[in-house]
Amino acid sequence: MSTNQKRYDFRNELQTLGAIVERAKATITEEQRISLQTACKNRRFANRVQLAPFSKDQSVMTMGELADLGLNDPGVQRIDPKAIERLLWGPYGMIAHRSHKNIAKDAVGKIGERPVIVYFNRDPHSEPEQPANASGRHRNFAWQILLDAAGVDLALAMEQPMWVDKTIARNNSEYTMMMVLANGQQSRKQPAIELKSYGLTQKNVNVSTVGELIATRLVATQTQMGDVMATGVTMTLPPGACDASYVWDRVKTSWTKAVRLSPDHKKLLIALFREDGDKIKSMINDLAEAVVDVINEESERNSAKSLNTRVTERLTDVICSAHGLPKGNWVTDAETARKKLENLTDQQSQLKSFV
């Protein structure tokens, strides 16, 4: 199973999290800052930001150990800034907590759910190994940002013991199940880029680098070919170029649409995927080069067609053009507008009959 191979450190994600870091520094109160600094000196940060467990034997990992879980986490791990914002300023946030009427404004809010850590134990005669997040990396980032805003030294922050829930998976399938179920309890919905990445790793497609992805693509099923293409494009994009989840969805849909344009399209594209890794890599690069401009251009253009439809159609044409295939015969903006106007007229006529 291929892994994320990246330690969770908010300082390496400032293109995505920079605005949140600055907001945290600007909104944290003096009372919160002093409270957190004191708690960390006494190794009691968890008592400030987590609900206490029922058992005194609750599992514990340090902030540093939680950050290191990123090295083992499988697949493409997307950061959702909105999830971190909710943890810091949501209804029960750690900095602001407008729905929590029973604690003072300057108190530090607490997170109710503990990180869920999964260990692999494929052999019952050996010790569990390779701990990874089933859920918890956004809490990890939020805690790091909170302590940075409080002025706590990074080394001291990484020493803080945190309460966690540990469980054991015997195989990749059980791990994927834990990942999906654990995130179902969170306030965020896992995007397709994460869920499909787990599916690829289950098939032993290596998503650690684009090169490994292409080299191991043949173990993917035919229905996962679009997942491979979309994953490759998001991995090729420069950091912060645009929303990776949106790009993943558009590329996946574009591949599916291109394959379905005609039997000839399907035959050639599937054959290329299976037989020519160099052309697949070239196609991934073409899509990565085009997608940011396409999204920017279509976002600025007024049209009766939805943005998603326009972006998908243009990326589908990129796929077709790369291999000399006919482009799609798309409905024009004017035709779409006329159709919508006809539907609106019909609806008005129906409503008038009730007046």
C-alpha positions as CSV (number, residue, x, y, z in Angstrom):
1,M,0.0,0.0,0.0
2,S,1.5,3.4,-1.0
3,T,1.6,6.1,1.6
4,N,1.4,9.9,1.9
5,Q,5.1,10.0,2.9
6,K,4.7,13.5,4.3
7,R,4.9,14.6,7.9
8,Y,2.0,16.8,9.0
9,D,3.5,20.2,9.7
10,F,1.4,23.4,9.2
11,R,4.5,25.3,8.3
12,N,4.9,23.3,5.1
13,E,1.3,24.0,4.1
14,L,1.2,27.8,4.4
15,Q,0.0,28.2,0.8
16,T,-3.2,26.5,1.9
17,L,-3.3,27.4,5.6
18,G,-1.5,30.8,5.7
19,A,-4.7,32.8,6.1
20,I,-5.9,30.6,8.9
21,V,-2.5,30.9,10.7
22,E,-2.7,34.7,10.5
23,R,-6.3,34.8,11.6
24,A,-5.5,32.6,14.6
25,K,-2.8,35.0,15.7
26,A,-5.2,37.9,15.3
27,T,-8.2,36.5,17.1
28,I,-6.7,34.5,20.0
29,T,-7.2,36.4,23.3
30,E,-4.5,37.1,25.9
31,E,-6.3,34.9,28.4
32,Q,-6.3,32.0,25.9
33,R,-2.7,32.5,25.2
34,I,-1.6,32.5,28.8
35,S,-3.8,29.5,29.5
36,L,-2.3,27.4,26.7
37,Q,1.3,28.4,27.5
38,T,0.8,27.4,31.2
39,A,-0.9,24.1,30.2
40,C,2.0,23.2,27.8
41,K,4.6,23.8,30.5
42,N,2.8,21.3,32.6
43,R,2.2,18.9,29.7
44,R,-1.5,19.4,30.1
45,F,-2.5,20.8,26.7
46,A,-4.9,17.8,26.1
47,N,-6.8,18.9,29.2
48,R,-7.4,22.3,27.6
49,V,-8.5,21.1,24.2
50,Q,-9.9,17.6,24.6
51,L,-12.8,16.2,26.6
52,A,-11.3,13.9,29.3
53,P,-11.7,10.2,28.6
54,F,-13.6,7.9,31.0
55,S,-10.7,5.6,31.5
56,K,-7.4,6.6,33.1
57,D,-5.8,4.0,30.8
58,Q,-6.8,5.9,27.6
59,S,-4.2,5.6,24.8
60,V,-1.9,8.6,24.4
61,M,0.4,9.9,21.6
62,T,2.4,13.0,21.6
63,M,1.8,15.8,19.1
64,G,5.0,14.9,17.4
65,E,3.9,11.3,17.0
66,L,0.6,12.5,15.5
67,A,2.5,14.6,13.1
68,D,4.6,11.7,12.0
69,L,1.5,9.7,11.1
70,G,1.5,11.5,7.8
71,L,4.4,9.3,6.8
72,N,2.2,6.2,7.0
73,D,-1.2,7.6,5.9
74,P,-2.2,6.0,2.6
75,G,-2.9,7.7,-0.7
76,V,-3.4,11.4,-1.5
77,Q,-4.2,13.3,1.7
78,R,-6.0,16.6,0.9
79,I,-6.2,19.4,3.5
80,D,-9.6,20.9,3.9
81,P,-9.1,24.5,5.3
82,K,-12.8,24.8,6.1
83,A,-12.6,21.8,8.4
84,I,-9.8,23.5,10.3
85,E,-11.6,26.8,10.4
86,R,-14.6,25.0,12.1
87,L,-12.4,23.5,14.7
88,L,-11.0,26.9,15.6
89,W,-14.0,29.2,15.1
90,G,-17.0,27.0,14.6
91,P,-20.0,26.8,16.9
92,Y,-17.8,24.9,19.4
93,G,-14.4,26.1,18.2
94,M,-11.3,26.3,20.3
95,I,-10.7,30.1,19.8
96,A,-14.4,31.2,19.2
97,H,-17.3,29.1,20.4
98,R,-20.5,31.0,19.9
99,S,-22.8,28.0,20.6
100,H,-21.1,27.0,23.7
101,K,-22.8,29.2,26.3
102,N,-21.5,27.4,29.3
103,I,-17.9,28.4,29.0
104,A,-16.4,31.9,29.1
105,K,-15.6,33.8,25.9
106,D,-11.9,33.7,26.7
107,A,-11.7,30.0,27.6
108,V,-10.3,27.6,25.2
109,G,-12.9,25.4,23.5
110,K,-12.6,21.6,23.4
111,I,-12.8,19.0,20.6
112,G,-15.1,16.1,21.5
113,E,-13.8,13.4,19.1
114,R,-10.4,11.9,19.7
115,P,-8.1,11.0,16.7
116,V,-8.6,7.5,15.6
117,I,-5.3,5.7,15.0
118,V,-5.2,2.4,13.1
119,Y,-2.4,-0.1,13.4
120,F,-1.8,-2.9,11.0
121,N,-1.5,-6.4,12.3
122,R,-1.4,-8.8,9.4
123,D,0.3,-11.5,11.4
124,P,-1.3,-12.4,14.8
125,H,2.1,-13.5,16.1
126,S,3.7,-10.1,15.6
127,E,3.2,-6.7,17.2
128,P,0.9,-4.1,15.5
129,E,2.9,-1.7,13.2
130,Q,2.6,1.2,10.8
131,P,0.2,3.5,12.8
132,A,-1.9,5.8,10.5
133,N,-4.8,8.1,10.8
134,A,-8.3,6.8,10.3
135,S,-9.3,10.3,11.3
136,G,-7.6,13.2,13.0
137,R,-5.2,15.0,10.7
138,H,-7.3,18.2,10.6
139,R,-7.4,18.2,14.4
140,N,-3.7,17.8,14.4
141,F,-3.2,20.9,12.1
142,A,-5.7,22.9,14.2
143,W,-3.8,22.1,17.4
144,Q,-0.5,23.0,15.8
145,I,-1.9,26.4,14.6
146,L,-3.5,27.1,17.9
147,L,-0.2,26.5,19.8
148,D,1.7,28.6,17.3
149,A,-0.8,31.5,17.8
150,A,-0.4,31.1,21.6
151,G,3.4,31.5,21.2
152,V,4.2,28.0,22.4
153,D,7.7,26.8,21.4
154,L,7.4,24.2,18.6
155,A,9.6,21.6,20.4
156,L,7.4,22.0,23.6
157,A,4.3,21.7,21.4
158,M,5.4,18.5,19.9
159,E,6.0,17.0,23.3
160,Q,2.4,17.4,24.4
161,P,0.6,14.1,25.1
162,M,-2.9,13.8,23.5
163,W,-5.6,11.3,24.0
164,V,-6.3,9.0,21.1
165,D,-8.3,5.9,20.2
166,K,-6.3,3.0,18.8
167,T,-7.6,0.1,16.8
168,I,-6.2,-2.7,14.6
169,A,-6.8,-3.5,11.0
170,R,-5.8,-6.9,9.6
171,N,-5.7,-5.8,5.9
172,N,-6.2,-2.8,3.6
173,S,-9.9,-3.5,3.3
174,E,-10.4,-3.1,7.0
175,Y,-8.3,0.0,7.0
176,T,-10.4,1.6,4.3
177,M,-13.5,0.7,6.2
178,M,-12.2,2.4,9.3
179,M,-11.2,5.5,7.3
180,V,-14.7,5.9,5.8
181,L,-16.6,5.2,9.1
182,A,-14.3,7.4,11.2
183,N,-14.7,10.4,8.9
184,G,-18.4,9.9,8.7
185,Q,-18.5,11.1,12.3
186,Q,-16.7,14.3,11.5
187,S,-18.1,17.6,10.4
188,R,-16.7,17.3,6.9
189,K,-17.5,15.0,4.0
190,Q,-14.6,13.2,2.5
191,P,-14.1,14.3,-1.1
192,A,-13.8,11.8,-3.9
193,I,-10.1,12.5,-4.2
194,E,-9.5,10.9,-0.8
195,L,-12.0,8.0,-1.0
196,K,-10.9,7.0,-4.5
197,S,-7.3,7.2,-3.5
198,Y,-7.9,4.6,-0.8
199,G,-9.6,2.4,-3.5
200,L,-6.5,2.7,-5.7
201,T,-4.2,1.7,-2.9
202,Q,-6.4,-1.3,-2.1
203,K,-5.6,-2.5,-5.7
204,N,-1.9,-1.9,-5.0
205,V,-1.7,1.2,-7.3
206,N,1.2,3.2,-5.8
207,V,0.2,6.9,-5.5
208,S,3.4,8.1,-3.8
209,T,4.7,9.8,-7.0
210,V,3.4,10.2,-10.6
211,G,6.0,7.9,-11.8
212,E,5.0,5.1,-9.4
213,L,1.3,5.8,-10.2
214,I,2.0,5.2,-13.9
215,A,4.2,2.2,-13.3
216,T,1.6,0.4,-11.2
217,R,-1.5,1.6,-13.1
218,L,-2.2,-1.7,-14.8
219,V,-3.5,-3.3,-11.5
220,A,-6.4,-0.7,-11.6
221,T,-9.7,-1.8,-12.9
222,Q,-11.2,-0.3,-16.0
223,T,-13.6,1.7,-13.9
224,Q,-10.6,3.1,-11.9
225,M,-8.8,4.4,-15.0
226,G,-10.3,7.8,-14.6
227,D,-9.3,7.8,-10.9
228,V,-5.7,7.1,-12.0
229,M,-5.8,10.0,-14.5
230,A,-7.4,12.4,-12.0
231,T,-4.9,11.5,-9.3
232,G,-2.0,11.9,-11.6
233,V,-3.1,15.4,-12.7
234,T,-3.7,16.6,-9.1
235,M,-0.2,15.3,-8.2
236,T,1.3,17.2,-11.1
237,L,-0.2,20.6,-10.3
238,P,2.0,23.1,-8.6
239,P,1.1,23.5,-4.9
240,G,-1.8,26.0,-4.4
241,A,-2.5,26.3,-8.1
242,C,-6.2,25.6,-7.6
243,D,-8.5,23.4,-5.6
244,A,-7.2,19.9,-6.0
245,S,-10.5,18.3,-5.2
246,Y,-12.3,20.3,-7.9
247,V,-9.6,19.4,-10.4
248,W,-9.8,15.7,-9.5
249,D,-13.6,15.7,-10.0
250,R,-13.4,17.5,-13.4
251,V,-10.6,15.3,-14.8
252,K,-12.3,12.1,-13.7
253,T,-15.6,13.2,-15.3
254,S,-13.7,14.3,-18.5
255,W,-12.0,10.9,-18.8
256,T,-15.4,9.1,-18.4
257,K,-17.0,11.5,-21.0
258,A,-14.2,11.0,-23.5
259,V,-14.4,7.2,-23.2
260,R,-18.2,7.4,-23.8
261,L,-18.1,9.6,-26.9
262,S,-17.9,6.7,-29.3
263,P,-16.8,3.0,-29.5
264,D,-13.6,4.2,-31.2
265,H,-12.8,6.7,-28.4
266,K,-13.3,3.9,-25.8
267,K,-11.2,1.4,-27.7
268,L,-8.3,3.7,-28.3
269,L,-8.2,5.3,-24.8
270,I,-8.4,2.0,-22.9
271,A,-5.7,0.5,-25.2
272,L,-3.4,3.5,-24.5
273,F,-4.0,3.3,-20.8
274,R,-3.0,-0.4,-20.8
275,E,-0.2,-0.3,-23.3
276,D,1.6,3.0,-23.4
277,G,2.7,4.5,-20.1
278,D,4.6,7.4,-21.8
279,K,1.4,8.6,-23.6
280,I,-0.5,8.4,-20.4
281,K,2.1,10.5,-18.6
282,S,2.0,13.0,-21.5
283,M,-1.8,13.1,-21.3
284,I,-1.6,13.8,-17.5
285,N,0.9,16.6,-18.2
286,D,-1.3,18.1,-20.9
287,L,-4.3,18.1,-18.6
288,A,-2.3,19.6,-15.7
289,E,-1.0,22.4,-18.0
290,A,-4.5,23.2,-19.3
291,V,-6.8,22.8,-16.3
292,V,-5.8,26.0,-14.3
293,D,-6.3,28.2,-17.4
294,V,-9.5,26.4,-18.3
295,I,-11.0,26.9,-14.8
296,N,-9.9,30.6,-14.7
297,E,-11.2,31.4,-18.2
298,E,-14.6,29.6,-17.7
299,S,-15.0,31.2,-14.3
300,E,-14.9,34.6,-15.9
301,R,-17.2,33.8,-18.8
302,N,-21.0,34.2,-18.6
303,S,-22.9,31.2,-20.0
304,A,-26.2,29.4,-19.7
305,K,-24.2,26.3,-19.2
306,S,-22.9,25.4,-15.8
307,L,-19.2,26.0,-14.9
308,N,-18.7,22.3,-14.3
309,T,-20.1,21.4,-17.7
310,R,-17.9,23.9,-19.5
311,V,-14.7,22.8,-17.7
312,T,-15.5,19.1,-18.2
313,E,-16.1,19.6,-22.0
314,R,-12.9,21.5,-22.5
315,L,-10.8,19.0,-20.7
316,T,-12.5,16.2,-22.6
317,D,-11.4,18.0,-25.8
318,V,-7.8,18.1,-24.4
319,I,-7.9,14.3,-24.0
320,C,-9.3,13.8,-27.5
321,S,-6.9,16.2,-29.2
322,A,-3.8,14.6,-27.6
323,H,-4.5,11.4,-29.6
324,G,-6.1,12.7,-32.8
325,L,-9.6,11.7,-31.7
326,P,-12.6,13.8,-32.8
327,K,-13.7,16.3,-30.1
328,G,-17.1,16.2,-28.5
329,N,-20.1,17.7,-30.3
330,W,-21.2,19.9,-27.5
331,V,-24.4,21.8,-27.1
332,T,-23.7,25.6,-27.6
333,D,-24.3,28.3,-25.1
334,A,-27.1,29.7,-27.3
335,E,-28.8,26.3,-27.6
336,T,-28.6,25.8,-23.8
337,A,-30.1,29.2,-23.2
338,R,-32.9,28.5,-25.7
339,K,-33.7,25.2,-24.0
340,K,-33.8,26.8,-20.6
341,L,-36.0,29.6,-21.9
342,E,-38.4,27.0,-23.4
343,N,-38.6,25.1,-20.0
344,L,-39.2,28.4,-18.2
345,T,-42.1,29.2,-20.6
346,D,-43.6,25.8,-20.0
347,Q,-43.4,26.3,-16.3
348,Q,-45.0,29.7,-16.5
349,S,-47.9,28.3,-18.6
350,Q,-48.4,25.5,-16.0
351,L,-48.4,28.0,-13.1
352,K,-50.9,30.3,-14.9
353,S,-53.3,27.4,-15.2
354,F,-53.6,27.4,-11.4
355,V,-54.2,31.2,-11.1
